[in-house]
Amino acid sequence: MLTNQHQKVTRCITGSERHVYKRYMCGVCHALGDDYGMASRLFTNHETILLNMLTDAQLENPSETVMRRCPLRPTHQVTTNQNTSSRFAAAITVLLVNSGVVDDIQDGKGLNLPTRLLEKAISGMSQSARAVLDTLSFDGQHLDTLAIHQLQAESNGNNPLLPSMQSSSAIFAMTAELAGSPHNQTALAGIGANYGAYVYLYDALKDWGADYQNGAFNPLTPYLKEQSDRVTLTTDGIDWLADQLTDILNNIQQGLKQVTFYQHTDVIHKLLTDPIERIIHNLAQASNGMSIHKVKRIDILKTAFMLTSNEPDNQQSMDDFFKDENNNPADKKQKKNKKQKKRNKRNNGSDGFDFCCDVGDTGCGIWDVFSFINCVSSSGNSCDVGDGCDIGDGCSVGDGCDIGGVDCN
């Protein structure tokens, strides 16, 4: 269940901190399964994993660790937190997914059949999630009406960040109430508002090309320059976005100084600030702007017959942009060493099923992706959580990739 988003955010934390992250990831996954059924586990996402950890970290007495059977590898047990923190995070997960479905239907003008089907499937889950939040005395109205308020703000020329900021602010503040730490509420409300603004702008940066092609709202649209066959996000737009994110980062950093955490302080600080710092850094490198090709009618026809993808052709690939790569020679040397180890492993005839990945190691087995526990690397060292191969990154078994930057052929 490690998605690309999980991989990006966990690059900034160490192996031992990944153990912590995995505990709360498994906590959300099991809370979803317990309250909303097996299919809901697919909704596990980084934001609500962070929310689960954020609530638990404010508890003066650490929550109990519970061993649960992993649904992806039923013969193995995983460590989880199963308490109010995980139930709250799971309920918020469901309502956020529901809000996203409503937003997709609005963007697609009601013609998106898969989204319509998901809407029917999630309706019962959403009712159950609202009931859970009612028992926790949390008003989920902001989440129920988020998509509507978002559309209104974007249509009426109001601040498009505001609906996301208000919802996120209420959620973050609630973590302090659930943890019995009311002194943290004001600071966390501010942090939540800024984090909501960051999530909105992050999506705007990822989607500006697709939004342009679809005629959807995007706050970066005023900074687009049209040419005969290309559309460019100008340096003015990049500078505007970098300024917005810099202000958000500063506000979050200042707010964190006012919050009392009893555990996981460093992990939470990193997860809240490092991804924003990386995007700001990458924006500074895009000195010539970013461009995409306009989609032509022939491209639309090819897409209809599944002959090609209708994705924007970026001058600077957005996938590359969000890899958060840098030009550190030490990183390049480490990657070169990892590739050499992979070749050596293949030459030695390893079948790829005996070991899981340690940092810089190779030989991931498909089951090692999901266990993360009780396994050793080929060098005999314990494996860090999340250092196994992620199936979604196009790696075949034994390709030797780790969570912090896939190194696959």
C-alpha positions as CSV (number, residue, x, y, z in Angstrom):
1,M,0.0,0.0,0.0
2,L,3.0,2.3,-0.4
3,T,1.8,4.7,-3.1
4,N,4.1,7.2,-4.9
5,Q,3.0,9.9,-2.4
6,H,4.1,7.7,0.5
7,Q,7.5,7.2,-1.2
8,K,8.1,10.9,-1.8
9,V,7.3,12.0,1.8
10,T,9.3,9.2,3.4
11,R,12.5,10.2,1.6
12,C,13.0,12.8,4.3
13,I,12.9,10.4,7.3
14,T,15.4,7.8,8.5
15,G,15.0,4.0,8.7
16,S,13.9,4.0,12.4
17,E,11.5,6.9,11.7
18,R,10.0,4.8,8.8
19,H,9.1,2.1,11.4
20,V,7.1,4.8,13.2
21,Y,5.5,5.9,9.9
22,K,4.6,2.3,9.0
23,R,2.9,1.7,12.4
24,Y,0.5,4.6,11.8
25,M,0.0,3.6,8.2
26,C,-1.0,0.1,9.3
27,G,-3.1,1.7,12.0
28,V,-5.2,3.7,9.4
29,C,-5.4,0.6,7.1
30,H,-6.8,-1.6,9.9
31,A,-9.2,1.0,11.2
32,L,-10.5,1.4,7.7
33,G,-11.0,-2.3,7.3
34,D,-12.6,-2.7,10.7
35,D,-15.1,0.2,10.3
36,Y,-15.7,0.3,6.5
37,G,-14.8,-3.0,5.0
38,M,-11.8,-4.5,3.1
39,A,-12.2,-2.3,0.0
40,S,-11.8,0.9,2.0
41,R,-8.2,0.0,2.8
42,L,-7.4,1.2,-0.7
43,F,-8.1,4.8,0.5
44,T,-5.1,4.7,2.9
45,N,-3.2,7.9,2.2
46,H,-0.3,10.0,3.5
47,E,-2.3,12.9,4.8
48,T,-4.4,10.7,7.2
49,I,-1.4,8.6,8.2
50,L,0.1,11.9,9.3
51,L,-3.1,12.8,11.0
52,N,-3.1,9.5,12.9
53,M,0.5,10.1,14.1
54,L,-0.2,13.8,14.9
55,T,-3.0,12.8,17.3
56,D,-1.1,10.0,19.0
57,A,2.0,12.2,19.4
58,Q,0.1,14.6,21.7
59,L,-0.8,11.8,24.1
60,E,1.1,12.1,27.3
61,N,1.0,8.3,27.7
62,P,2.0,6.5,24.5
63,S,-0.8,4.4,23.0
64,E,-0.7,0.7,23.1
65,T,0.9,-1.1,20.2
66,V,-1.4,-3.8,18.8
67,M,-0.3,-6.7,16.6
68,R,-2.6,-7.3,13.7
69,R,-2.6,-9.7,10.7
70,C,-1.5,-8.0,7.5
71,P,-4.3,-8.2,4.9
72,L,-1.7,-8.2,2.1
73,R,0.3,-11.0,3.7
74,P,-2.0,-12.9,6.0
75,T,0.8,-15.1,7.5
76,H,2.5,-12.1,9.0
77,Q,1.7,-9.7,11.9
78,V,2.2,-6.0,11.8
79,T,2.4,-3.4,14.6
80,T,-0.4,-0.8,14.7
81,N,-2.1,1.7,16.9
82,Q,-5.8,0.9,17.3
83,N,-7.4,3.7,19.3
84,T,-9.3,6.9,18.9
85,S,-6.4,8.4,16.8
86,S,-6.7,5.7,14.1
87,R,-10.5,5.7,14.1
88,F,-10.6,9.5,13.6
89,A,-8.0,9.3,10.8
90,A,-10.0,6.5,9.1
91,A,-13.3,8.4,9.2
92,I,-11.6,11.6,7.9
93,T,-10.1,9.4,5.1
94,V,-13.5,8.2,3.9
95,L,-15.0,11.7,3.9
96,L,-12.1,13.2,2.1
97,V,-12.3,10.5,-0.6
98,N,-16.1,11.2,-0.8
99,S,-15.4,14.9,-1.2
100,G,-12.8,14.1,-3.9
101,V,-15.4,12.0,-5.8
102,V,-17.9,14.9,-5.7
103,D,-15.3,17.2,-7.0
104,D,-14.4,14.9,-9.8
105,I,-18.0,14.6,-10.8
106,Q,-18.3,18.4,-10.9
107,D,-15.2,18.7,-13.0
108,G,-16.4,16.0,-15.3
109,K,-19.8,17.5,-15.7
110,G,-21.4,14.3,-14.5
111,L,-20.0,12.2,-17.4
112,N,-17.3,10.3,-15.5
113,L,-18.7,6.7,-15.2
114,P,-16.0,5.2,-13.0
115,T,-16.4,8.1,-10.6
116,R,-20.1,7.7,-10.6
117,L,-19.7,4.0,-9.7
118,L,-17.2,5.0,-6.9
119,E,-19.8,7.5,-5.6
120,K,-22.3,4.7,-5.2
121,A,-19.8,2.4,-3.5
122,I,-18.6,5.0,-1.0
123,S,-22.0,6.4,-0.1
124,G,-22.6,3.8,2.7
125,M,-19.1,4.2,4.0
126,S,-19.6,8.0,4.2
127,Q,-22.7,7.6,6.4
128,S,-20.7,5.3,8.7
129,A,-17.8,7.8,8.8
130,R,-20.2,10.6,9.8
131,A,-21.6,8.5,12.6
132,V,-18.1,7.8,13.9
133,L,-17.2,11.5,13.9
134,D,-20.5,12.3,15.7
135,T,-19.4,10.0,18.5
136,L,-16.1,11.9,18.7
137,S,-18.0,15.2,18.8
138,F,-16.4,16.4,15.5
139,D,-18.5,18.4,13.1
140,G,-17.8,17.0,9.7
141,Q,-19.8,19.6,7.8
142,H,-16.7,21.3,6.4
143,L,-15.8,18.0,4.7
144,D,-19.3,17.3,3.5
145,T,-19.5,20.7,1.8
146,L,-15.9,21.0,0.8
147,A,-16.4,20.3,-2.9
148,I,-19.3,22.7,-3.1
149,H,-17.5,25.5,-1.3
150,Q,-14.5,24.9,-3.4
151,L,-16.5,25.2,-6.6
152,Q,-18.2,28.4,-5.3
153,A,-14.9,30.0,-4.4
154,E,-13.4,29.2,-7.8
155,S,-16.4,30.4,-9.7
156,N,-17.0,33.6,-7.7
157,G,-13.5,34.9,-7.7
158,N,-13.0,34.3,-4.0
159,N,-9.9,33.0,-2.4
160,P,-9.7,29.4,-3.8
161,L,-7.4,28.3,-0.9
162,L,-10.0,29.1,1.8
163,P,-12.2,26.0,1.7
164,S,-9.2,23.7,2.0
165,M,-7.7,25.8,4.7
166,Q,-10.9,25.9,6.8
167,S,-11.4,22.1,6.6
168,S,-7.7,21.3,7.4
169,S,-7.7,23.8,10.2
170,A,-10.7,22.1,11.9
171,I,-9.2,18.7,11.5
172,F,-5.8,19.6,12.9
173,A,-7.3,21.4,15.8
174,M,-9.5,18.4,16.6
175,T,-6.4,16.2,17.1
176,A,-5.5,18.3,20.2
177,E,-9.0,17.8,21.6
178,L,-8.9,14.0,21.1
179,A,-5.5,13.8,22.7
180,G,-6.5,15.9,25.7
181,S,-4.1,18.7,24.8
182,P,-6.3,21.8,24.5
183,H,-3.2,24.0,24.8
184,N,-2.2,22.9,21.3
185,Q,-5.5,23.7,19.6
186,T,-4.8,27.3,18.5
187,A,-1.3,26.5,17.1
188,L,-2.5,23.4,15.3
189,A,-5.5,25.2,13.8
190,G,-3.0,27.6,12.2
191,I,-0.7,24.8,11.1
192,G,-3.7,22.9,9.6
193,A,-4.8,26.0,7.7
194,N,-1.4,26.4,6.1
195,Y,-1.1,22.7,5.4
196,G,-4.5,22.8,3.6
197,A,-3.2,25.7,1.5
198,Y,0.0,23.7,0.7
199,V,-2.0,20.6,-0.4
200,Y,-4.2,22.8,-2.7
201,L,-1.2,24.5,-4.3
202,Y,0.6,21.2,-4.6
203,D,-2.3,19.8,-6.6
204,A,-2.4,23.0,-8.7
205,L,1.2,22.6,-9.6
206,K,0.8,18.9,-10.5
207,D,-2.4,19.5,-12.5
208,W,-2.0,22.8,-14.3
209,G,-1.3,21.2,-17.6
210,A,-4.3,18.8,-17.4
211,D,-6.5,21.6,-16.1
212,Y,-5.6,23.8,-19.0
213,Q,-6.4,21.0,-21.5
214,N,-9.8,20.4,-19.8
215,G,-10.7,24.0,-19.2
216,A,-10.8,23.5,-15.4
217,F,-10.0,26.1,-12.8
218,N,-6.4,26.4,-11.6
219,P,-4.9,29.3,-9.7
220,L,-1.8,29.2,-12.0
221,T,-3.9,29.8,-15.2
222,P,-3.3,33.6,-15.1
223,Y,0.4,32.9,-15.4
224,L,0.1,30.7,-18.5
225,K,1.4,31.9,-21.8
226,E,0.0,30.4,-25.0
227,Q,2.1,29.9,-28.2
228,S,1.3,28.2,-31.4
229,D,1.8,24.6,-30.2
230,R,2.7,25.0,-26.5
231,V,1.5,26.5,-23.3
232,T,4.1,27.7,-20.8
233,L,3.9,28.3,-17.0
234,T,5.9,31.5,-16.9
235,T,8.6,32.4,-14.4
236,D,6.1,34.9,-12.9
237,G,3.8,32.0,-12.1
238,I,6.7,30.0,-10.6
239,D,7.8,33.0,-8.5
240,W,4.3,33.5,-7.3
241,L,3.9,29.9,-6.3
242,A,7.3,29.8,-4.6
243,D,6.4,32.9,-2.6
244,Q,3.1,31.4,-1.5
245,L,4.8,28.1,-0.4
246,T,7.6,30.0,1.4
247,D,5.0,31.9,3.5
248,I,3.2,28.6,4.2
249,L,6.5,26.9,5.2
250,N,7.4,29.8,7.6
251,N,4.0,29.8,9.2
252,I,4.1,26.0,9.8
253,Q,7.6,26.2,11.2
254,Q,6.5,29.0,13.6
255,G,3.4,27.1,14.6
256,L,5.3,23.9,15.4
257,K,7.4,25.8,18.0
258,Q,4.2,26.3,20.0
259,V,3.0,22.7,20.0
260,T,3.8,20.2,22.7
261,F,4.5,16.7,21.4
262,Y,5.3,13.9,23.8
263,Q,6.7,11.6,21.0
264,H,7.6,11.5,17.3
265,T,8.4,15.2,17.3
266,D,11.2,15.0,14.7
267,V,9.2,12.8,12.4
268,I,6.2,15.1,12.4
269,H,8.4,18.2,11.9
270,K,10.0,16.6,8.9
271,L,6.8,15.3,7.3
272,L,5.2,18.7,7.6
273,T,8.1,20.8,6.3
274,D,10.5,18.9,4.2
275,P,8.2,18.2,1.2
276,I,7.4,21.9,1.0
277,E,11.1,22.8,1.2
278,R,11.8,20.3,-1.7
279,I,9.2,21.8,-3.9
280,I,10.5,25.4,-3.3
281,H,14.0,24.1,-4.1
282,N,12.7,22.5,-7.4
283,L,10.8,25.7,-8.3
284,A,14.0,27.7,-8.0
285,Q,15.6,25.4,-10.6
286,A,12.8,26.0,-13.2
287,S,14.3,29.3,-14.3
288,N,12.9,29.0,-17.8
289,G,9.4,28.1,-16.8
290,M,7.5,24.8,-17.7
291,S,5.8,24.0,-21.0
292,I,3.4,21.5,-22.4
293,H,2.3,20.7,-25.9
294,K,-1.3,21.6,-26.7
295,V,-3.4,18.5,-27.3
296,K,-4.6,18.2,-30.9
297,R,-7.8,16.6,-32.3
298,I,-5.8,13.6,-33.6
299,D,-4.4,13.1,-30.1
300,I,-7.9,13.0,-28.7
301,L,-9.0,10.4,-31.3
302,K,-5.9,8.3,-30.6
303,T,-6.7,8.4,-26.9
304,A,-10.3,7.4,-27.6
305,F,-9.0,4.2,-29.3
306,M,-6.4,3.7,-26.6
307,L,-3.6,4.2,-29.1
308,T,-1.8,6.7,-27.0
309,S,-2.1,8.6,-23.7
310,N,-3.6,12.0,-23.6
311,E,-1.2,13.3,-21.0
312,P,0.5,16.7,-21.5
313,D,3.9,16.5,-23.1
314,N,6.0,18.6,-20.7
315,Q,9.2,20.3,-21.7
316,Q,10.3,19.7,-18.1
317,S,8.5,16.4,-17.2
318,M,6.3,16.9,-14.1
319,D,7.2,13.4,-13.0
320,D,10.9,14.4,-13.0
321,F,10.0,17.6,-11.2
322,F,8.4,15.7,-8.3
323,K,11.1,13.2,-8.0
324,D,12.9,15.7,-5.8
325,E,16.2,14.7,-7.3
326,N,19.3,16.8,-6.7
327,N,22.8,16.9,-8.0
328,N,24.6,15.8,-4.9
329,P,27.7,13.7,-6.0
330,A,27.3,11.5,-3.0
331,D,23.8,10.5,-4.0
332,K,25.0,9.7,-7.6
333,K,27.8,7.6,-6.2
334,Q,25.3,5.7,-4.0
335,K,23.0,5.0,-6.9
336,K,26.0,3.8,-9.0
337,N,27.0,1.4,-6.2
338,K,23.4,0.1,-5.9
339,K,23.3,-0.6,-9.6
340,Q,26.5,-2.5,-9.4
341,K,25.2,-4.5,-6.5
342,K,22.1,-5.3,-8.5
343,R,24.2,-6.6,-11.4
344,N,26.3,-8.7,-9.0
345,K,23.2,-10.2,-7.5
346,R,21.8,-11.2,-10.9
347,N,25.2,-12.6,-12.0
348,N,25.2,-14.8,-8.8
349,G,21.9,-16.3,-9.8
350,S,19.8,-15.0,-6.9
351,D,16.1,-15.7,-7.5
352,G,15.1,-12.5,-5.6
353,F,12.9,-14.2,-3.1
354,D,15.2,-14.8,-0.2
355,F,15.9,-11.4,1.0
356,C,14.3,-8.0,1.5
357,C,16.0,-4.7,0.7
358,D,18.3,-2.9,3.2
359,V,19.6,0.5,2.2
360,G,21.9,0.0,-0.8
361,D,21.0,-3.8,-0.9
362,T,19.3,-5.8,-3.6
363,G,17.2,-8.9,-4.1
364,C,13.7,-7.9,-3.2
365,G,11.1,-10.5,-3.3
366,I,7.5,-9.8,-4.0
367,W,6.4,-10.8,-0.5
368,D,9.1,-8.7,1.1
369,V,7.4,-5.7,-0.2
370,F,4.5,-6.2,2.2
371,S,6.1,-7.8,5.3
372,F,8.7,-5.2,6.3
373,I,9.3,-7.2,9.5
374,N,11.3,-10.2,10.6
375,C,13.5,-10.2,7.5
376,V,17.1,-9.6,6.8
377,S,19.1,-8.4,3.9
378,S,21.6,-10.5,1.9
379,S,24.3,-8.9,4.1
380,G,22.6,-10.1,7.3
381,N,21.4,-6.7,8.4
382,S,17.9,-5.9,9.5
383,C,15.8,-4.2,6.9
384,D,14.4,-0.7,7.3
385,V,10.7,-0.3,7.0
386,G,9.7,0.6,3.5
387,D,13.0,-0.2,2.0
388,G,11.5,-2.9,-0.1
389,C,10.5,-2.7,-3.7
390,D,7.2,-1.0,-4.6
391,I,5.3,-2.8,-7.2
392,G,3.8,0.4,-8.6
393,D,7.1,1.8,-9.6
394,G,7.5,-0.6,-12.6
395,C,10.1,-2.8,-10.9
396,S,10.1,-6.5,-11.5
397,V,10.9,-8.9,-8.7
398,G,14.5,-8.5,-7.6
399,D,15.1,-5.1,-9.1
400,G,16.6,-3.8,-5.9
401,C,14.8,-0.6,-5.3
402,D,14.2,1.3,-2.1
403,I,11.5,3.6,-0.9
404,G,13.8,6.7,-1.1
405,G,14.2,6.9,-4.8
406,V,13.6,3.9,-7.1
407,D,16.6,2.7,-8.9
408,C,15.1,0.4,-11.5
409,N,15.7,-0.4,-15.2
